[in-house]
């Protein structure tokens, strides 16, 4: 192993709970994980746009 592993949404949620993120922070963190795990450009664009909307609200 090279030390590179993808986070799953479930693990990201557990991390967010452990770090006591707010609901918005958790949502953003999950979107970030989904963005990083997306394989197609369309998927990345979708998650990027959702993150941008949440950033405006933070």
PLY file of the C-alpha trace (Angstrom):
ply
format ascii 1.0
element vertex 58
property float x
property float y
property float z
element edge 57
property int vertex1
property int vertex2
end_header
0.00 0.00 0.00
1.12 3.50 -0.78
-0.85 5.15 2.03
-3.58 6.30 -0.35
-7.09 5.14 0.44
-10.41 6.68 -0.35
-12.77 7.58 2.44
-16.20 6.05 2.25
-19.25 8.14 3.08
-19.83 6.02 6.20
-16.31 6.62 7.49
-16.58 10.32 6.67
-19.80 10.51 8.67
-18.15 8.83 11.64
-15.24 11.28 11.42
-17.66 14.21 11.31
-19.47 12.87 14.38
-16.20 12.32 16.23
-15.07 15.87 15.44
-18.51 17.18 16.48
-19.13 18.96 13.19
-22.34 20.94 12.86
-24.97 19.62 10.42
-23.76 22.01 7.70
-20.11 21.15 8.31
-20.96 17.43 8.15
-22.92 17.92 4.95
-20.02 19.81 3.39
-17.50 17.20 4.50
-19.61 14.39 3.02
-19.93 16.33 -0.25
-16.17 16.80 -0.30
-15.66 13.05 0.09
-18.22 12.38 -2.65
-16.47 14.90 -4.89
-13.09 13.25 -4.34
-14.56 9.78 -4.97
-16.43 10.82 -8.13
-15.06 9.25 -11.28
-16.79 11.23 -14.01
-16.49 14.95 -14.67
-20.29 15.33 -14.49
-20.34 13.84 -11.00
-17.50 16.08 -9.85
-19.31 19.13 -11.24
-22.53 18.15 -9.44
-20.81 17.79 -6.05
-18.75 20.94 -6.62
-21.91 22.97 -7.25
-23.56 21.58 -4.13
-20.47 22.46 -2.08
-20.52 25.99 -3.52
-24.14 26.41 -2.40
-23.30 25.25 1.12
-20.26 27.56 1.26
-22.54 30.52 0.65
-24.60 29.49 3.66
-21.64 28.96 6.02
0 1
1 2
2 3
3 4
4 5
5 6
6 7
7 8
8 9
9 10
10 11
11 12
12 13
13 14
14 15
15 16
16 17
17 18
18 19
19 20
20 21
21 22
22 23
23 24
24 25
25 26
26 27
27 28
28 29
29 30
30 31
31 32
32 33
33 34
34 35
35 36
36 37
37 38
38 39
39 40
40 41
41 42
42 43
43 44
44 45
45 46
46 47
47 48
48 49
49 50
50 51
51 52
52 53
53 54
54 55
55 56
56 57
